[in-house]
Amino acid sequence: MTSIDAAVRVPARPVGPGRDRRGELAGQEPLPLGPALLFCPGDRPDRFAKAAERADAVILDLEDAVAPEHKQAAREAVAAHRLDPERTIVRVNPPGGPDFTADVNALAPLRPRWVMLPKAGSPAEVGRLVAALPSAKVLVLCETARGILAAPELAAHPDVVALMWGGEDLVADLGGTSSRGADGSYREVVRHARASVLLAARARGLSAIDGVHLDLKDHEGLREEAADAAASGFTATACLHPDQVGVVRAAYAPEPEDLERARALLAAAEEHGSGVFAHEGRMVDGPLLRHARTLLARAESTAPEAVPAAGAPSAAPSAPAASPDTDVRPEKETPR
């Protein structure tokens, strides 16, 4: 009997509306990797080390980035990787198909720390993954109508640490043709899905990952979307190309003047004591103080010295470095 045929593990903690992991994590993000997560095709082990060096964490992809005839080679390459397991995520194929079963069986000896589950639609599908890979904490990718509507239930599963959303797959699932309007902004249904996933994740104290920006040359558009993601409460943004990493990191890092105002506000609150008070012509209460503390915490997490490389040194020679200009096959690689 293979690991995937085993009975689904019964959660050790209750799953339901009463569970909230914010208290038990004492303010630490369940997925504490940094803001820029970089996809890398699983069938290109020559790129693994370079991707890991460039990003806060690397997502080794067994799904969209890999052609069907290369799936087995990708599984073997990912199962043999020597990257830092704490900063390496593996995206498997969607649940319910033979590729999913082959993925989890190949990964079992690796005991991956973080696994991304695409096109998830129910907690039972998360349970199947964890039954096969009990070492894994799960990043659920909500990119179908069913997955968006199930986001609160998926977030309630005790082994889920983050939710991510994907616009292009969602629109395809809806029978649409484009996630964006003529002006380049997301259509209303896509904005609704993005907000729904964010709310479901943060209501449970989970990390929330914003979707990819497909236009690799549109750094300004990426910067605007990443800045909005950070201001809204997302904790990371997925990247398709190494050149997007710096844009995302800069967007998540608070501006110096914002940090100065946050420090001044907190100092004024300390001097004033408890209760509402006026500061620089504005009334200040608890939520505004939380905003200020969040900015300071984000400044620490996005500082260069606070973000170690995702690759770990090992006795074996590392894979040859990939060029930053390497093609990334976004049409195959990403949660669309």
C-alpha positions as CSV (number, residue, x, y, z in Angstrom):
1,M,0.0,0.0,0.0
2,T,1.4,3.4,-0.9
3,S,1.4,6.4,1.4
4,I,-1.4,8.1,-0.5
5,D,-3.6,5.0,0.0
6,A,-3.3,5.3,3.7
7,A,-6.3,6.6,5.8
8,V,-6.5,10.4,6.0
9,R,-5.1,11.5,9.3
10,V,-7.5,12.8,11.9
11,P,-6.5,16.4,12.8
12,A,-4.9,16.7,16.2
13,R,-6.6,20.1,16.8
14,P,-10.2,20.9,16.2
15,V,-11.2,22.2,12.8
16,G,-13.9,24.7,12.9
17,P,-15.0,28.3,13.4
18,G,-13.6,28.4,16.9
19,R,-9.9,27.9,16.0
20,D,-7.6,30.9,15.5
21,R,-3.9,30.4,15.2
22,R,-2.9,34.0,15.8
23,G,-2.7,33.5,19.6
24,E,-0.8,30.3,19.5
25,L,1.8,31.8,17.1
26,A,2.3,34.8,19.3
27,G,2.4,37.2,16.3
28,Q,4.8,35.2,14.2
29,E,3.7,34.4,10.6
30,P,2.9,30.7,10.1
31,L,4.9,31.0,6.8
32,P,7.8,33.2,7.9
33,L,9.8,33.2,4.7
34,G,9.8,36.8,3.5
35,P,7.8,38.7,0.8
36,A,9.2,37.4,-2.5
37,L,8.6,33.7,-3.4
38,L,10.0,32.6,-6.7
39,F,8.7,29.8,-8.9
40,C,11.2,27.5,-10.5
41,P,10.4,24.6,-12.9
42,G,11.0,21.3,-11.3
43,D,12.6,19.9,-14.4
44,R,15.4,22.5,-14.3
45,P,17.7,21.5,-11.4
46,D,20.3,23.7,-13.0
47,R,18.2,26.7,-11.9
48,F,17.4,25.6,-8.4
49,A,20.4,27.1,-6.6
50,K,20.2,30.5,-8.5
51,A,16.5,30.8,-7.8
52,A,17.1,30.1,-4.1
53,E,19.9,32.7,-3.9
54,R,17.7,35.4,-5.5
55,A,14.5,35.0,-3.5
56,D,13.3,34.8,0.0
57,A,12.0,31.3,-0.8
58,V,11.9,29.2,-3.9
59,I,8.8,27.2,-5.1
60,L,10.0,24.1,-7.0
61,D,7.1,23.5,-9.3
62,L,5.9,20.0,-10.4
63,E,2.7,21.4,-11.9
64,D,2.2,24.0,-14.6
65,A,5.9,24.6,-15.2
66,V,6.5,21.1,-16.3
67,A,5.4,19.4,-19.5
68,P,3.7,16.0,-19.1
69,E,6.6,14.1,-20.7
70,H,9.0,15.7,-18.2
71,K,7.0,15.1,-15.0
72,Q,9.0,12.1,-13.8
73,A,12.3,13.7,-14.4
74,A,11.0,16.7,-12.4
75,R,10.0,14.5,-9.5
76,E,13.4,12.9,-9.4
77,A,15.2,16.3,-9.5
78,V,13.0,17.8,-6.8
79,A,13.3,14.8,-4.6
80,A,17.1,15.0,-4.8
81,H,17.4,18.8,-4.2
82,R,20.0,20.0,-1.7
83,L,18.4,23.4,-0.9
84,D,17.5,24.7,2.6
85,P,14.3,22.8,3.4
86,E,13.1,25.7,5.6
87,R,13.1,28.0,2.6
88,T,12.0,25.6,-0.1
89,I,8.3,25.0,-1.2
90,V,7.3,22.2,-3.5
91,R,4.2,22.6,-5.6
92,V,2.6,19.3,-6.4
93,N,0.0,18.5,-9.0
94,P,-3.7,18.9,-8.2
95,P,-5.4,16.3,-6.0
96,G,-7.3,13.5,-7.5
97,G,-5.1,12.6,-10.4
98,P,-2.3,10.2,-11.1
99,D,0.3,12.9,-11.1
100,F,-0.6,13.9,-7.6
101,T,-0.2,10.4,-6.4
102,A,3.2,10.0,-8.2
103,D,4.3,13.4,-6.7
104,V,3.6,12.6,-3.1
105,N,5.1,9.1,-3.3
106,A,8.3,10.5,-4.9
107,L,8.5,13.2,-2.2
108,A,7.9,11.0,0.8
109,P,11.6,10.2,1.4
110,L,12.4,14.0,1.2
111,R,10.0,14.9,4.0
112,P,9.4,18.4,2.6
113,R,8.7,21.1,5.1
114,W,6.4,23.2,2.9
115,V,4.1,21.9,0.1
116,M,1.8,23.9,-2.1
117,L,-1.5,22.3,-3.1
118,P,-3.0,23.7,-6.3
119,K,-6.7,23.8,-7.3
120,A,-7.8,22.6,-3.8
121,G,-11.5,22.6,-3.2
122,S,-12.0,20.9,0.1
123,P,-10.3,20.1,3.5
124,A,-10.4,16.4,2.6
125,E,-8.0,17.1,-0.3
126,V,-5.6,18.7,2.1
127,G,-6.0,15.7,4.4
128,R,-5.0,13.4,1.5
129,L,-1.8,15.4,1.0
130,V,-0.9,15.4,4.7
131,A,-1.6,11.7,5.1
132,A,0.9,11.0,2.3
133,L,3.4,13.7,3.5
134,P,3.0,14.0,7.3
135,S,6.1,16.3,7.6
136,A,4.5,19.0,5.4
137,K,2.7,22.2,6.2
138,V,0.4,23.2,3.4
139,L,0.1,26.3,1.3
140,V,-3.4,26.0,-0.4
141,L,-3.7,27.6,-3.8
142,C,-7.4,28.7,-4.3
143,E,-7.8,29.1,-8.1
144,T,-11.2,27.7,-8.9
145,A,-14.7,28.8,-8.1
146,R,-15.0,25.9,-5.7
147,G,-11.7,26.7,-4.1
148,I,-12.5,30.4,-3.6
149,L,-15.8,29.5,-2.0
150,A,-14.2,26.9,0.2
151,A,-11.4,29.2,1.4
152,P,-12.7,29.6,4.9
153,E,-13.0,25.8,5.4
154,L,-9.5,25.3,3.8
155,A,-8.0,27.9,6.2
156,A,-9.5,26.0,9.1
157,H,-7.5,22.8,8.4
158,P,-4.8,22.5,11.1
159,D,-2.0,21.7,8.7
160,V,-2.6,24.7,6.4
161,V,-0.3,27.7,7.0
162,A,-1.1,29.9,4.1
163,L,-3.6,30.6,1.3
164,M,-2.7,31.9,-2.1
165,W,-5.0,32.8,-5.0
166,G,-4.7,32.5,-8.8
167,G,-6.6,34.7,-11.3
168,E,-6.1,33.1,-14.7
169,D,-7.1,29.6,-13.6
170,L,-10.1,31.0,-11.8
171,V,-11.3,32.9,-14.9
172,A,-10.8,29.7,-17.0
173,D,-12.8,27.7,-14.5
174,L,-15.6,30.3,-14.7
175,G,-15.7,30.1,-18.5
176,G,-14.2,33.5,-19.0
177,T,-11.4,34.7,-21.3
178,S,-9.3,37.3,-19.3
179,S,-8.7,38.2,-15.7
180,R,-8.0,41.9,-16.6
181,G,-10.0,44.6,-18.3
182,A,-8.8,46.9,-21.1
183,D,-7.1,49.2,-18.6
184,G,-5.0,46.4,-17.2
185,S,-6.7,46.2,-13.8
186,Y,-8.3,43.0,-12.5
187,R,-12.0,42.4,-13.3
188,E,-14.4,42.7,-10.4
189,V,-14.8,38.9,-9.9
190,V,-11.1,38.5,-9.7
191,R,-10.8,41.3,-7.1
192,H,-13.5,39.7,-5.2
193,A,-11.7,36.3,-5.2
194,R,-8.4,38.0,-4.1
195,A,-10.1,39.7,-1.2
196,S,-12.0,36.5,-0.2
197,V,-8.8,34.6,0.0
198,L,-7.1,37.3,2.0
199,L,-10.0,37.5,4.5
200,A,-10.2,33.8,4.9
201,A,-6.5,33.5,5.6
202,R,-6.1,36.4,8.0
203,A,-9.3,35.5,9.9
204,R,-7.6,32.3,10.9
205,G,-4.2,33.9,11.5
206,L,-2.7,32.3,8.4
207,S,-0.2,33.9,6.0
208,A,-1.7,35.2,2.7
209,I,0.2,35.1,-0.7
210,D,-0.7,37.4,-3.5
211,G,-0.9,36.0,-7.1
212,V,1.7,36.4,-9.8
213,H,2.1,39.3,-12.3
214,L,2.3,37.8,-15.7
215,D,3.7,40.7,-17.6
216,L,7.4,40.3,-16.8
217,K,8.4,43.7,-18.2
218,D,5.8,45.6,-16.3
219,H,7.7,46.4,-13.2
220,E,5.7,49.4,-12.4
221,G,2.4,47.4,-12.5
222,L,4.0,44.8,-10.3
223,R,5.2,47.4,-7.9
224,E,1.8,48.9,-7.6
225,E,0.1,45.5,-7.0
226,A,2.7,44.4,-4.5
227,A,2.5,47.7,-2.6
228,D,-1.3,47.3,-2.5
229,A,-0.9,43.7,-1.3
230,A,1.4,44.7,1.5
231,A,-0.9,47.6,2.6
232,S,-3.9,45.3,2.5
233,G,-2.4,42.5,4.6
234,F,-0.8,40.0,2.3
235,T,2.5,38.6,3.6
236,A,4.1,37.7,0.3
237,T,3.8,37.9,-3.4
238,A,4.7,35.0,-5.8
239,C,7.2,35.9,-8.6
240,L,7.8,34.3,-12.0
241,H,11.3,35.7,-12.8
242,P,14.3,36.7,-10.7
243,D,14.0,40.3,-11.9
244,Q,10.6,40.6,-10.1
245,V,12.1,39.7,-6.7
246,G,13.7,43.1,-6.0
247,V,10.5,44.9,-7.1
248,V,8.4,42.9,-4.7
249,R,10.9,43.3,-1.8
250,A,11.0,47.1,-2.3
251,A,7.2,47.3,-2.5
252,Y,6.8,45.4,0.8
253,A,9.5,47.5,2.6
254,P,8.0,50.6,4.3
255,E,9.2,54.0,3.1
256,P,11.6,55.8,5.6
257,E,9.2,58.6,6.2
258,D,6.4,56.1,7.0
259,L,8.7,54.4,9.5
260,E,9.6,57.8,11.1
261,R,5.9,58.6,11.5
262,A,5.2,55.2,13.0
263,R,8.0,55.5,15.5
264,A,6.8,59.0,16.5
265,L,3.3,57.8,16.9
266,L,4.3,54.9,19.1
267,A,6.5,57.2,21.2
268,A,3.5,59.5,21.6
269,A,1.3,56.7,22.7
270,E,3.8,55.6,25.2
271,E,4.0,59.1,26.6
272,H,0.2,59.5,26.6
273,G,-0.7,56.2,28.2
274,S,-3.9,54.2,27.5
275,G,-6.9,55.5,25.7
276,V,-7.6,57.6,22.6
277,F,-5.4,60.7,22.1
278,A,-4.6,63.3,19.5
279,H,-1.4,63.3,17.5
280,E,-0.5,65.7,14.7
281,G,-4.1,66.7,14.3
282,R,-5.5,63.1,14.1
283,M,-7.3,61.0,16.7
284,V,-5.4,57.9,17.5
285,D,-6.7,54.6,18.9
286,G,-5.8,51.0,19.0
287,P,-6.1,50.1,15.2
288,L,-3.7,53.0,14.2
289,L,-1.2,51.8,16.8
290,R,-1.4,48.3,15.3
291,H,-0.8,49.7,11.8
292,A,2.4,51.4,13.2
293,R,3.7,48.3,14.8
294,T,3.0,46.3,11.6
295,L,5.1,48.7,9.6
296,L,8.0,48.4,12.0
297,A,7.8,44.6,12.0
298,R,7.7,44.6,8.2
299,A,10.8,46.8,8.1
300,E,12.7,44.3,10.1
301,S,11.5,41.3,8.0
302,T,12.3,42.9,4.7
303,A,15.8,44.3,5.7
304,P,18.5,42.6,3.6
305,E,20.3,41.2,6.6
306,A,17.0,39.7,7.8
307,V,16.5,37.6,4.7
308,P,18.9,34.7,4.4
309,A,19.4,33.0,1.1
310,A,17.1,30.1,0.4
311,G,19.9,27.9,-0.7
312,A,21.8,26.0,2.0
313,P,25.5,25.0,1.7
314,S,26.0,21.3,1.3
315,A,28.9,18.8,0.8
316,A,27.7,18.1,-2.8
317,P,28.5,20.7,-5.5
318,S,25.6,23.1,-6.1
319,A,23.8,23.1,-9.4
320,P,25.1,25.5,-12.0
321,A,23.7,29.0,-11.6
322,A,20.9,30.1,-13.9
323,S,21.0,33.3,-15.7
324,P,18.7,36.0,-14.5
325,D,17.6,36.3,-18.1
326,T,16.5,32.7,-18.3
327,D,13.1,32.1,-19.8
328,V,10.5,31.1,-17.2
329,R,7.7,29.8,-19.4
330,P,5.0,31.8,-17.5
331,E,2.2,30.3,-19.5
332,K,3.2,26.9,-18.1
333,E,4.7,27.8,-14.7
334,T,2.3,29.9,-12.8
335,P,-1.0,29.8,-11.0
336,R,-3.0,31.5,-13.7
